[in-house]
Amino acid sequence: MKRVGIFTATRWEYAAVRRIISGGHAHRYGTVRCFVGRRGGCDVLVAQTGVGPDRAAAACREVLCGHPVDLIVSAGLACALVPARIGDLLVGTDVRMEADDHEASEHVTRLCAGGMVAAAVRAAERAGLPVHAGSFVTAPRILWHSAEKQAMAEITGAIGLDMESAALADAAVDNNVPFVIVRSVSDLVDESLPVDLNLFMRPADWLKGLAACVAAPSCVGGILRLRAQMRTASERMSRFFERFVDDLTQERIR
């Protein structure tokens, strides 16, 4: 039986993938919240790592120590850096970490497993979901302003932006496990988020975030719009993983 590890960052993303598994049980590997069950011919683990590359790397390594897998999937929501619609699927062919200053760093580009990239694209098409395949970039913080997103798109040529995939790819390489990225578009390259969400990443900064919202009451409507976009993207993630995991029964992981 194939063992598939699907790694998500947030509670919202975790729930979107968790719902494809019937039965199963909740489990913790160290501090990492997981759900383990079966779908078709696959043993499926869904993990919630927390947001950001450091948390993702630590959580993935912690899980793999107690639950080896045959495939690691970086799943969840992402910003599209190419023309796309909310809910479109982005399949990564490779990923690299990008520093805030965009200067050259020691981070390398990690390739995704070619066979799994092709399988993910086929699964999206069979599920009737628009899909784009190409490079991903991981940032250490949320890029919330459209100007930042557009600059990242121009510099990297990537199709998608997230905060975890490069770290998960490093863990996959260290454990000699095939890796693929599948994300659903929750925000677009030419739209700014309603508020700087980095202000809500640490408890110490929450008051600053609330103050920013109070100072700009119009951001409440933007937050509601973003929630609706996330809901659409999450529903598409569920539809995709139903098809993808079912198809893996007949696929060779490579």
KABELZI-V189271 format. One record per residue. RES is the residue in one small letter. NEAR is the number of other ideal C-beta (glycine too) atoms within 10 Angstrom. Layout:
res	near
RES	NEAR
RES	NEAR
//
This chain:
res	near
m	10
k	17
r	16
v	21
g	26
i	28
f	31
t	27
a	25
t	16
r	11
w	18
e	27
y	22
a	16
a	27
v	27
r	21
r	16
i	21
i	21
s	8
g	8
g	17
h	9
a	11
h	15
r	12
y	18
g	12
t	10
v	21
r	17
c	26
f	20
v	19
g	17
r	14
r	20
g	14
g	12
c	22
d	17
v	25
l	25
v	28
a	30
q	23
t	29
g	17
v	19
g	18
p	22
d	14
r	18
a	28
a	19
a	17
a	26
c	28
r	18
e	19
v	24
l	20
c	11
g	13
h	17
p	12
v	24
d	15
l	22
i	29
v	28
s	30
a	29
g	30
l	24
a	30
c	28
a	26
l	27
v	16
p	11
a	20
r	10
i	20
g	19
d	23
l	28
l	29
v	25
g	31
t	18
d	18
v	28
r	18
m	21
e	21
a	11
d	10
d	7
h	11
e	7
a	7
s	11
e	5
h	15
v	12
t	13
r	22
l	14
c	27
a	19
g	12
g	14
m	24
v	20
a	15
a	22
a	28
v	17
r	15
a	25
a	25
e	13
r	13
a	19
g	8
l	17
p	14
v	18
h	19
a	18
g	16
s	18
f	28
v	27
t	28
a	21
p	14
r	15
i	21
l	25
w	18
h	13
s	15
a	10
e	18
k	23
q	14
a	13
m	20
a	20
e	10
i	11
t	17
g	12
a	25
i	26
g	32
l	26
d	27
m	24
e	30
s	34
a	28
a	27
l	29
a	30
d	21
a	21
a	25
v	14
d	12
n	15
n	6
v	19
p	17
f	25
v	26
i	32
v	29
r	29
s	30
v	27
s	25
d	24
l	19
v	22
d	12
e	18
s	16
l	21
p	19
v	20
d	18
l	16
n	15
l	18
f	16
m	16
r	10
p	7
a	7
d	13
w	12
l	10
k	13
g	17
l	13
a	11
a	15
c	17
v	10
a	9
a	12
p	8
s	8
c	17
v	13
g	10
g	16
i	14
l	11
r	15
l	19
r	12
a	11
q	19
m	19
r	15
t	16
a	24
s	22
e	14
r	23
m	29
s	16
r	20
f	26
f	27
e	18
r	19
f	28
v	23
d	17
d	17
l	23
t	12
q	9
e	17
r	9
i	17
r	11
//
